[in-house]
Amino acid sequence: MGKALVVAGPRQLAYLDYEDPPLKPDEVRIQTLFSGISAGTEMTQYRGTSPYMNKRWDETTRLFVESDAPSWPYPVPNIGYEEVGKVVEAGSAVRDIPLGTRIFGPWWHRTHYVASTDWAIQRILPPTADPLIGIFSHIGAVGLNGVHDGRVRIGETVAVFGLGTPGQIVAQAARASGARVIAVDRLDARLEMAQRLGAHVTLNPARAKVAEEIRRLTDNRGADVVFEVTGSTVALNEAIRAAAYSGRVVALGAFQAEARGLYLSEEFHHNRINVVCSQISGVDPELKYRWDKLRLQQAAVRLQVDGLLNLTPLITHRAPFARATELFELIDRSPDAVVQAVIEFGD
């Protein structure tokens, strides 16, 4: 018998028991060790603000439409996408995945997951790696996808607005790509974290006029690429102001409700700014023949193993699975206090 965490209603979590199915010959059973909580997507599920929970996503037209039957009605069972676990049982035909093999991949906040051999073998962690790096496979892919969408070139100046988990990953990945990184956040603790992990310059909007300071730091050129990772349209507006003429602004944040504080007749219009959306369900069209979500996830893990990304220091809070609801309540109540929260399942 397994146990899963589900969203029963707005700001309501519940534990549900489920039957662990018998394995097919080519399947393995994975016992979850750690599961990360997304402070973005998951919290929109927890709060009930996700458009999927209020409208229906039409796959044919790719439009959200008003509907009495939203795409994600309560209870929402598929919450969580930052997991790592170990193989505890294998089907009769499995030969290449020994018991104890650690596997990364999204499979929700639950104690066990059954996967095909083909799926699991592409997501094996090196045996000597810290298993915690596995929780960054998907959120790491989100960050790497954003950097690809930014088309960062060596020697360029990059500004990153918002230093939660995805923003910290973007800052590290941009530096690894050869860029000079300016990290921007309202929270000094997050700025200090970014600086420890490699950002060249940090700016706090409470003490600096960010766009003006970025212009000063770049001989009035502006940042070549700016990443907006807060989900705030006010921050998006300042990101546009900070971008160089014909520069690129990559919007990774999920903007909720109306776009207030966004002035598109000013710098956006006069500086020919290119604003692009980065979202993990797709990649830059120029890369689609070489990159997909799986390769991004594999790269996020490999870059940690190789030491080019250092992501475990982003973990600020942990709790056992039985107390996972406390982590959600903390993120909801005091989002500034948490960078990356992790649910521990143990053995």
C-alpha positions as CSV (number, residue, x, y, z in Angstrom):
1,M,0.0,0.0,0.0
2,G,1.4,3.4,-1.0
3,K,0.5,6.9,0.2
4,A,0.2,10.1,-1.9
5,L,-0.2,13.7,-1.1
6,V,-3.0,15.4,-3.0
7,V,-4.7,18.8,-3.1
8,A,-8.2,18.3,-1.7
9,G,-9.3,21.9,-2.1
10,P,-7.9,25.4,-1.9
11,R,-5.1,25.4,0.7
12,Q,-6.2,21.9,1.7
13,L,-3.9,18.9,1.5
14,A,-4.7,15.3,2.2
15,Y,-2.9,11.9,2.3
16,L,-4.5,9.2,0.2
17,D,-3.7,5.5,0.3
18,Y,-3.3,3.7,-3.1
19,E,-2.7,0.1,-4.1
20,D,0.8,-0.6,-5.4
21,P,0.1,-2.6,-8.6
22,P,1.9,-5.8,-9.4
23,L,4.8,-5.3,-11.7
24,K,4.8,-6.2,-15.4
25,P,8.0,-8.1,-16.5
26,D,9.6,-4.9,-17.8
27,E,8.8,-2.6,-14.9
28,V,10.5,-1.5,-11.7
29,R,9.1,-0.2,-8.4
30,I,10.8,3.0,-7.1
31,Q,10.6,3.9,-3.5
32,T,10.8,7.7,-3.1
33,L,13.7,9.1,-1.1
34,F,13.2,12.9,-1.6
35,S,10.7,15.1,-3.3
36,G,11.2,18.9,-3.8
37,I,8.3,21.4,-3.6
38,S,7.9,23.9,-6.4
39,A,7.2,27.4,-5.0
40,G,5.7,28.4,-8.3
41,T,3.6,25.8,-10.1
42,E,2.7,23.7,-7.1
43,M,1.7,26.7,-5.0
44,T,-0.8,27.7,-7.7
45,Q,-2.3,24.3,-7.4
46,Y,-2.3,24.6,-3.6
47,R,-3.9,28.0,-3.6
48,G,-6.3,27.2,-6.5
49,T,-5.0,30.0,-8.7
50,S,-3.7,27.8,-11.6
51,P,-5.6,28.5,-14.8
52,Y,-6.0,24.7,-15.2
53,M,-8.1,24.7,-12.0
54,N,-10.4,27.5,-13.2
55,K,-10.6,26.9,-17.0
56,R,-10.3,24.0,-19.4
57,W,-7.2,23.7,-21.5
58,D,-8.3,22.8,-25.1
59,E,-5.5,20.7,-26.6
60,T,-6.8,21.2,-30.1
61,T,-6.9,25.0,-30.1
62,R,-4.3,25.5,-27.4
63,L,-6.6,27.9,-25.6
64,F,-7.9,28.2,-22.1
65,V,-11.7,28.3,-22.3
66,E,-14.4,29.0,-19.7
67,S,-15.9,25.7,-18.5
68,D,-17.8,24.2,-15.7
69,A,-15.3,21.2,-16.0
70,P,-11.8,22.6,-15.5
71,S,-8.8,20.6,-16.5
72,W,-7.8,20.0,-12.9
73,P,-10.8,19.5,-10.7
74,Y,-10.4,18.7,-7.0
75,P,-8.9,16.5,-5.7
76,V,-5.7,17.2,-7.7
77,P,-3.6,14.0,-7.5
78,N,-0.6,14.9,-9.7
79,I,1.1,17.4,-7.4
80,G,4.9,17.3,-7.3
81,Y,7.5,17.0,-10.0
82,E,10.9,17.0,-8.3
83,E,11.6,13.4,-7.1
84,V,14.4,10.9,-6.6
85,G,14.1,7.4,-5.4
86,K,15.6,3.9,-5.4
87,V,14.6,0.7,-7.2
88,V,13.2,-1.7,-4.6
89,E,11.6,-4.3,-6.9
90,A,12.1,-5.4,-10.5
91,G,10.0,-7.3,-13.0
92,S,11.1,-10.7,-14.2
93,A,12.5,-9.4,-17.5
94,V,14.5,-6.6,-15.9
95,R,18.3,-7.2,-16.3
96,D,20.1,-3.8,-16.4
97,I,18.7,-2.1,-13.3
98,P,19.9,-3.6,-10.0
99,L,18.0,-3.2,-6.8
100,G,19.1,0.0,-5.0
101,T,19.7,1.9,-8.3
102,R,18.8,5.6,-7.7
103,I,16.4,7.1,-10.3
104,F,15.4,10.7,-10.8
105,G,12.3,12.1,-12.5
106,P,8.9,13.6,-11.9
107,W,6.3,11.3,-10.3
108,W,4.5,13.3,-7.7
109,H,4.7,13.4,-3.9
110,R,4.1,9.7,-3.2
111,T,5.9,6.9,-1.5
112,H,6.3,4.7,-4.6
113,Y,6.2,4.8,-8.3
114,V,6.1,2.1,-11.0
115,A,8.1,2.8,-14.2
116,S,9.0,1.0,-17.3
117,T,12.6,-0.2,-17.8
118,D,13.0,2.1,-20.8
119,W,11.8,5.1,-18.7
120,A,14.0,4.3,-15.7
121,I,17.2,3.5,-17.5
122,Q,17.4,7.0,-19.0
123,R,17.1,8.5,-15.5
124,I,19.8,6.7,-13.5
125,L,21.8,8.7,-11.0
126,P,25.6,7.9,-10.8
127,P,26.0,5.6,-7.8
128,T,28.5,8.0,-6.1
129,A,26.3,11.1,-6.6
130,D,24.5,12.8,-3.7
131,P,20.9,11.6,-4.3
132,L,19.6,15.1,-3.4
133,I,20.8,16.4,-6.8
134,G,18.0,14.3,-8.4
135,I,15.3,16.6,-7.1
136,F,16.7,19.3,-9.4
137,S,16.3,17.4,-12.6
138,H,13.0,19.0,-13.6
139,I,13.4,22.5,-12.1
140,G,17.0,22.4,-13.4
141,A,15.6,21.6,-16.8
142,V,13.3,24.7,-16.5
143,G,16.3,26.9,-15.7
144,L,18.4,25.4,-18.5
145,N,15.6,25.8,-21.0
146,G,15.3,29.4,-20.0
147,V,19.0,30.0,-20.7
148,H,18.7,28.3,-24.1
149,D,15.7,30.6,-24.8
150,G,17.9,33.5,-23.9
151,R,20.6,32.4,-26.4
152,V,23.3,33.6,-24.1
153,R,26.7,34.2,-25.7
154,I,30.1,34.1,-24.0
155,G,31.2,37.6,-22.8
156,E,27.6,39.0,-22.6
157,T,26.1,40.6,-19.6
158,V,23.0,38.8,-18.2
159,A,20.6,40.1,-15.5
160,V,18.4,37.7,-13.5
161,F,15.4,39.2,-11.8
162,G,14.2,36.9,-9.0
163,L,16.5,34.5,-7.0
164,G,14.2,31.7,-5.9
165,T,15.2,28.2,-7.0
166,P,14.8,28.7,-10.8
167,G,16.4,32.1,-10.8
168,Q,19.4,30.8,-8.9
169,I,19.7,28.0,-11.4
170,V,19.5,30.5,-14.3
171,A,22.2,32.6,-12.7
172,Q,24.6,29.7,-12.3
173,A,23.9,28.3,-15.8
174,A,24.4,31.7,-17.4
175,R,27.7,32.1,-15.7
176,A,28.7,28.6,-16.8
177,S,27.9,29.8,-20.3
178,G,30.5,32.5,-20.1
179,A,28.2,35.5,-19.1
180,R,28.8,38.2,-16.5
181,V,25.8,37.8,-14.2
182,I,23.9,40.6,-12.4
183,A,21.5,39.1,-9.8
184,V,18.5,41.1,-8.7
185,D,16.2,40.4,-5.7
186,R,14.4,42.3,-2.9
187,L,15.8,39.8,-0.3
188,D,19.4,40.2,0.9
189,A,19.6,36.5,1.9
190,R,18.9,35.4,-1.7
191,L,21.4,38.0,-3.0
192,E,24.1,36.7,-0.7
193,M,23.3,33.1,-1.8
194,A,23.6,34.1,-5.4
195,Q,26.9,35.8,-4.8
196,R,28.3,32.8,-2.9
197,L,27.3,30.6,-5.8
198,G,28.9,32.7,-8.5
199,A,26.9,35.9,-9.4
200,H,29.3,38.7,-10.2
201,V,27.1,41.6,-9.1
202,T,24.0,41.8,-6.9
203,L,21.4,44.5,-6.8
204,N,18.5,45.1,-4.4
205,P,15.6,47.2,-5.8
206,A,15.0,48.6,-2.3
207,R,18.3,50.3,-2.4
208,A,19.1,50.8,-6.1
209,K,17.4,52.0,-9.3
210,V,18.1,48.7,-11.0
211,A,17.7,49.6,-14.7
212,E,19.9,52.7,-14.2
213,E,22.5,50.8,-12.3
214,I,22.7,48.1,-14.9
215,R,23.1,50.8,-17.6
216,R,26.0,52.3,-15.5
217,L,27.6,48.9,-15.2
218,T,27.5,48.3,-18.9
219,D,28.6,51.7,-20.2
220,N,24.9,52.6,-20.8
221,R,24.4,49.6,-23.1
222,G,22.1,47.6,-20.8
223,A,22.1,43.8,-20.3
224,D,22.3,41.7,-23.4
225,V,19.8,39.2,-22.0
226,V,17.5,39.7,-19.0
227,F,15.6,36.8,-17.3
228,E,12.4,37.6,-15.4
229,V,11.9,34.8,-12.9
230,T,9.6,36.3,-10.3
231,G,6.2,36.2,-12.0
232,S,5.7,39.9,-11.2
233,T,4.7,42.2,-14.1
234,V,6.3,45.1,-12.2
235,A,9.6,43.2,-12.3
236,L,9.0,42.4,-16.0
237,N,8.7,46.1,-16.7
238,E,12.0,46.8,-14.9
239,A,13.6,43.9,-16.8
240,I,12.5,45.5,-20.1
241,R,14.0,48.8,-18.9
242,A,17.3,47.1,-18.1
243,A,17.7,45.4,-21.5
244,A,20.0,46.7,-24.2
245,Y,18.6,48.0,-27.5
246,S,17.1,45.1,-29.3
247,G,18.0,42.9,-26.3
248,R,16.1,39.8,-25.2
249,V,14.0,39.5,-22.1
250,V,13.1,35.9,-21.2
251,A,9.9,35.5,-19.1
252,L,10.1,32.4,-17.0
253,G,7.8,33.5,-14.3
254,A,4.1,32.5,-14.3
255,F,2.2,35.8,-14.2
256,Q,-1.0,35.5,-12.2
257,A,-4.1,37.7,-12.8
258,E,-3.8,41.0,-14.8
259,A,-0.6,42.5,-16.0
260,R,-0.4,45.6,-13.9
261,G,2.6,47.9,-13.8
262,L,3.6,47.1,-17.4
263,Y,4.2,50.1,-19.7
264,L,4.6,48.8,-23.2
265,S,4.7,52.3,-24.8
266,E,8.0,53.2,-23.2
267,E,11.3,51.2,-23.3
268,F,9.7,48.1,-24.8
269,H,8.5,50.2,-27.8
270,H,11.4,52.6,-28.1
271,N,14.3,50.1,-27.6
272,R,12.8,47.2,-29.8
273,I,12.9,44.8,-26.9
274,N,12.3,41.1,-27.7
275,V,10.2,39.5,-25.0
276,V,10.0,35.7,-25.2
277,C,8.3,33.2,-23.1
278,S,10.2,30.1,-21.7
279,Q,8.0,27.2,-20.7
280,I,9.2,23.7,-20.1
281,S,6.6,22.0,-22.3
282,G,8.5,23.2,-25.3
283,V,12.1,24.2,-26.4
284,D,13.5,26.9,-28.7
285,P,12.3,25.8,-32.2
286,E,15.9,26.0,-33.4
287,L,16.8,23.4,-30.9
288,K,13.9,21.0,-31.2
289,Y,15.8,18.4,-33.3
290,R,18.5,18.1,-30.6
291,W,16.9,19.0,-27.3
292,D,13.8,17.9,-25.5
293,K,12.6,17.8,-21.9
294,L,14.4,14.5,-21.1
295,R,17.8,15.8,-22.4
296,L,17.3,19.0,-20.4
297,Q,16.6,16.9,-17.2
298,Q,19.7,14.7,-17.9
299,A,21.8,17.8,-18.5
300,A,20.6,19.3,-15.2
301,V,21.8,16.2,-13.4
302,R,25.1,15.8,-15.3
303,L,26.0,19.5,-14.8
304,Q,25.7,19.0,-11.1
305,V,27.8,15.8,-11.2
306,D,30.4,17.6,-13.2
307,G,30.5,20.6,-10.8
308,L,29.2,23.2,-13.2
309,L,26.0,23.7,-11.2
310,N,25.9,23.6,-7.4
311,L,22.3,23.3,-6.5
312,T,22.0,21.5,-3.1
313,P,22.9,24.7,-1.2
314,L,19.5,26.1,-2.5
315,I,17.8,23.7,0.0
316,T,16.7,25.8,2.9
317,H,13.9,23.6,4.5
318,R,13.2,19.9,5.0
319,A,10.5,17.9,6.6
320,P,9.4,14.2,6.7
321,F,6.6,13.1,4.5
322,A,4.2,12.9,7.4
323,R,4.7,16.7,8.0
324,A,4.8,17.8,4.3
325,T,1.8,20.0,4.8
326,E,3.8,22.2,7.1
327,L,6.2,23.0,4.3
328,F,3.3,24.1,2.0
329,E,1.9,26.2,4.8
330,L,5.2,27.9,5.4
331,I,5.8,28.6,1.7
332,D,2.2,30.0,1.5
333,R,2.6,32.1,4.6
334,S,6.2,33.2,4.4
335,P,7.4,32.7,0.8
336,D,10.4,34.9,1.3
337,A,11.8,32.6,3.9
338,V,12.1,29.5,1.6
339,V,14.2,28.9,-1.4
340,Q,13.9,25.1,-1.9
341,A,11.9,22.9,0.4
342,V,12.4,19.1,0.4
343,I,10.1,16.3,1.6
344,E,12.1,13.5,3.1
345,F,10.7,10.0,2.8
346,G,13.5,8.0,4.4
347,D,14.0,4.3,3.9
